[in-house]
Amino acid sequence: MLPTPESIETVDSAITSRRAVRAFLPTQVPREVVERILEVASRAPSGTNVQPWKVYVLAGDAKVALSRKILEAFNDPDALSRHRQEFENHPNEWASPYIDRRRKVGLDMYGILGIKKGESERMHAQHGRNYKFFDAPVGLLFTIDRIMSQPSSWLDYGTFLQNVMVAARARGLHTCPQGAFQRFHRIILDHIDAPPGEALLCGMAMGYEDTSAPVNSLATERAPITQFAKFIDFPNQ
């Protein structure tokens, strides 16, 4: 297929308009739409075509019940202390510019919400909204076979997750990828009846954006390509 200005704009718009939405409308998303999104996303590249992704799609009572189980543990200090992430999501030591970007997005989001430094209860409550999928009608949980937990499979999985989010945008939906679910992997894997060999990677909220929610006005910055790309022996034009 030869590109046209219209097709280029459509793809670019789906990518650049993707962002983490943290408040959703209750409007339901038809199952066939989610199925098509996952079908399109499965065209993601993977080394030797191993396709390491597995997806559990929750809605309705199943999603509500999972949220209740997690929040019971999250809001109980004793229970919370018994839950640990299976995989490390962040480096042991942070350095600039990564820590600066991390701090800025946190400060910006809490500033929009009017949550001040030291307001631990309000911070806790906001973090807890992760476990309700930010009220999105669709919750997705992504698992991987533990035998596939190598860097190459993580790279493959990342392309699949990006495809899910971009395909959702093409259909007017928004998403929020959520590593926060990792801490409660034991509760989640039991709830979705995952086989013993599977590990939880992350969750994702999917639905229609609540444009009236202040938190959704958060706009994250991106570094210019001069800060992350180096062109070597590339002809000037």
Secondary structure by P-SEA (a helix, b strand, c coil): ccccaaaaaaaaaaaaacccccccccbbbbaaaaaaaaaaacccccccccccbbbbbbccaaaaaaaaaaaaaaacaaaaaaccccccccccccccaaaaaaaaaaaaaaaaacccccaaaaaaaaaacccccccccbbbbbbbccccccaaaaaaaaaaaaaaaaaaaaacbbbbbccccccaaaaaaaaacccccccccbbbbbcccccccccccbbbbbccccccccccccccc
